[in-house]
Amino acid sequence: MTTRREAVVWFAAGLAVYGFAAAQLRMPGYMDADYYFATSKVLVSGGGFQEPFLWNYLGGANQLPQPSHLYWMPFASLLAASGQIVLGDGFRQAQILFVIAAAALPPLSWVYARGLNAPPASARMSAILALVPGFFAPFLVTTDTFAPFALAGAALLYLLGRPQGNSWRSWTIAGLLLGIAHLTRVDGILLAVPVLYAMLSSAPRRARPLAALAFGYLVVMAPWMLRNLMVMGALLPSSASRTLWLLSYDELFTYSVGQLTFARWWSAGVLAHLQTWLSALSSNIQTLVAVNGLIVLTPFALIGLWHKKDDPLIRMALLYAGSLFLLMTVIFPFAGARGGYFHSSAALMPLVWAAAPIGLSRVVGWAGARRRWDIPQAERVFSGALLAIAIALTAWIFIQRVVGLPPGSDPWSASARSYVRIGAELDEFEGASSVVAVNNPPGFYLATGRPAIVIPDGPPEELHRAVLKYEARWVVLEPNHPAGLNELYAGSRNPDWLRLRAISGSARIYEVVAP
């Protein structure tokens, strides 16, 4: 089979597997994916880059709707909107380009393995591992950044691993991929670290490559920077920078954003920050081993990486991996531990899938030489066993998260179903679509069509200030609520400005009745 034909075969297999996985998802599933789908629907409807909800207060919006993507980047929303513009409105249509991006990961992993001089059998195993990605399985086919960032980031790292010299074309492509990665995720700019290293290492005359890189990057990013300049007077939003000074993850949702200062952060003391960093370090190491390496792949991937450590591709990937791990452990420890590292590590997965079979081959060869095994047969046996474990783990994770036990219980859509019920309760109380304070504003908007703001971190007084500013008439408290509202949720504290109107499942619906 020719190289091109085999890549096409793996892409077709990816379409089949990821298409099937995508069909099991009825809703985006969680707030990040809800956000990108909701903003894509606004785009498709002609509303532009606006959002009729507010999931954090960092941008200082004064009213709804507000300009969108002041914290997250817009590429995932653009992909979701593109599918709907071509195929019609709906979540299935929004998923299409994400499924295609996910389907490109098996052939890319196969290309990675071949680029590392892995034998054909190991390269094929790499492609199969990309079809059973463990914890990544449902996230790659929903409206989130996982699939596009994995594809753009991994493609860029692979390109950097090949000598580029002063090639204008190669450096322009590198700039385009860097721009796409950055337009997908704010921390995508970290890929500039291996990009610049590669340029310094392989370009004898750097003016031409740097110009080509900048050109490619700006082709993608300049329109977005111009939009930001027009909307907020800056090339890139500054709201995310406030998260540098968080003292807990829940402060991401604080209403009093003025308190997020360096002085306050510094006054917390070195011991508090050490505890935070150690906690983030532990969490990110667990993600590295259990999520990226699916536990069973981790030792073999590490051995494979060590065996190929002199390959430029490995150096490029490790530069990015090290930069990402440092950023998500020390600079943004709360965001990193709560999903930031997981999201951005997707760009490293084709390398993990390529390195694990190489490492397995090394281990079997080493053990077989000492135990006098038939090494080719032993490799087939151990490869089959490893693949069987990866398939079983992926199936179990997907069933638990998406299909549910008993089958058909659909835990993935549980939040959306709850919001539909709550929306129906509110419709009985009023006909107008008043603003609602809720845990997941994008998801609530998708389920009910109502504008929404996030319930802020802190005591009822903070919630009161938020509902007054944004003229919210309803507050929906769910089990997942700020600790400062525990008494309100339990019913042991009832402010005079709130009246309990209904209980829907585990959610309590309050009406704002007095200023």
Disulfide bonds with the S-S distance in Angstrom:
none
